[in-house]
Structures are given as C-alpha cells and as structure tokens.
Amino acid sequence: MDFGIGIAASSDARELVTSACGLGFTHAGFCDTQMIAADRVDVMGA
C-alpha cells in the first residue's frame, strides 16, 4: 500500500519530505498556490 503526503512549498520542504520518507510515505505532492507559498518547481528542484 502506498501513502502520500501533500505539503505547501516552503524553504523547509526538503526536510519534511525526507522525514516523511523515513516514516514510510512513498510520494509527496506540493500545493500549487499563487502568492501564498513558494514556487513548487523551485522546491522540487532542491
């Protein structure tokens, strides 16, 4: 069974995804918002 997590793009998103991976999550998604969170493409590139 796969489990995913959805988070808002931010400067600490990499640490959140790393922690989620350690807890057994298999994939992560980033919210696409305008003017509320960082650009998701930049965060995924990090």
Buried (B, 14 or more C-beta within 10 A) or exposed (E): EEEEBEBBBEEEBEEBBEEBEEEEBEEBEBEEEEEEBBEBEEBBEE
